[in-house]
Amino acid sequence: PAPGRWGGRLSAGDPAPSGTGRVARDAALVLSLALAYFVLARLGLVSARFLWRHLNYAVLAAVVAAALLTPSPYPWNQLVFAAPMIVMYVLGIGIAWLATR
């Protein structure tokens, strides 16, 4: 590869790697899950009990989503992407509990 492309140093005029924008968008969606859980709990569509009972399905969905959304075929990279989704789900359980108190 030519210098300034993927093999050399990046300069200000070089484009970002193709997956960067998609990963940033997906990370923003994951971080907005807490707001979604709050709104759904306030509307009465979900409860903390419902979210807790379905934690195992949420972990499975997070791992599958990470496998589909991560631009890397390596399992460790996919788990690094799945971990924030699982953490946000667990935090969402607490947020849903607080929203319905």
Legacy VTK file of the C-alpha trace (Angstrom):
# vtk DataFile Version 3.0
C-alpha trace
ASCII
DATASET POLYDATA
POINTS 101 float
0.000 0.000 0.000
1.028 3.531 -0.630
2.132 5.661 2.339
-0.817 7.468 3.817
-3.119 4.584 3.034
-3.751 1.601 5.284
-0.089 0.569 5.465
1.443 3.909 6.430
0.709 6.892 8.604
-2.668 8.534 8.214
-2.798 12.231 7.498
-5.696 14.650 7.910
-6.819 14.256 4.294
-6.956 10.465 4.318
-10.334 8.801 4.697
-11.114 6.823 7.810
-11.174 3.050 7.522
-14.514 1.920 6.106
-15.857 0.257 9.250
-15.170 3.186 11.574
-18.328 5.145 10.802
-20.505 2.080 11.082
-18.957 1.037 14.398
-19.423 4.569 15.776
-23.071 4.557 14.688
-23.651 1.145 16.239
-21.955 2.217 19.481
-24.250 5.244 19.654
-27.257 2.953 19.242
-26.029 0.717 22.055
-25.590 3.702 24.358
-29.113 4.893 23.577
-30.572 1.605 24.862
-30.796 3.029 28.377
-33.066 5.808 27.132
-35.185 3.292 25.236
-35.612 1.140 28.358
-36.614 4.210 30.366
-39.238 5.263 27.821
-40.615 1.727 27.438
-40.836 1.323 31.213
-42.591 4.672 31.644
-45.098 3.649 28.971
-45.684 0.381 30.817
-44.518 -1.791 27.922
-41.667 -3.423 29.863
-40.822 -3.856 33.518
-37.618 -4.601 35.381
-38.978 -8.064 36.152
-39.641 -8.756 32.464
-36.145 -7.586 31.486
-34.540 -9.660 34.248
-36.416 -12.820 33.228
-35.227 -12.389 29.638
-31.578 -11.653 30.448
-30.390 -14.926 28.884
-32.082 -14.045 25.575
-30.599 -10.553 25.735
-27.084 -11.991 26.125
-27.664 -14.285 23.165
-29.045 -11.394 21.076
-26.067 -9.198 22.031
-23.563 -11.847 20.955
-25.380 -12.463 17.671
-25.695 -8.712 17.001
-22.001 -8.229 17.757
-21.129 -11.020 15.349
-23.179 -9.344 12.626
-22.120 -5.752 13.307
-18.415 -6.168 14.042
-16.256 -5.721 10.956
-13.831 -8.351 12.272
-14.187 -12.133 12.114
-12.347 -12.641 15.419
-14.439 -13.749 18.427
-12.554 -11.565 20.919
-13.381 -8.428 18.939
-17.004 -9.504 18.786
-17.092 -10.050 22.549
-15.585 -6.600 23.082
-18.515 -5.212 21.102
-21.088 -7.456 22.850
-19.953 -6.556 26.382
-21.265 -2.951 26.302
-24.595 -4.209 24.967
-24.901 -6.632 27.875
-23.840 -3.981 30.390
-26.380 -1.524 28.959
-29.089 -4.182 29.199
-28.301 -4.777 32.871
-28.215 -1.022 33.510
-31.511 -0.814 31.629
-33.014 -3.227 34.147
-32.082 -0.806 36.923
-33.345 2.160 34.922
-36.656 0.394 34.248
-36.948 -0.379 37.953
-36.338 3.275 38.833
-38.764 4.472 36.152
-41.618 2.391 37.565
-41.019 3.139 41.254
LINES 1 102
101 0 1 2 3 4 5 6 7 8 9 10 11 12 13 14 15 16 17 18 19 20 21 22 23 24 25 26 27 28 29 30 31 32 33 34 35 36 37 38 39 40 41 42 43 44 45 46 47 48 49 50 51 52 53 54 55 56 57 58 59 60 61 62 63 64 65 66 67 68 69 70 71 72 73 74 75 76 77 78 79 80 81 82 83 84 85 86 87 88 89 90 91 92 93 94 95 96 97 98 99 100
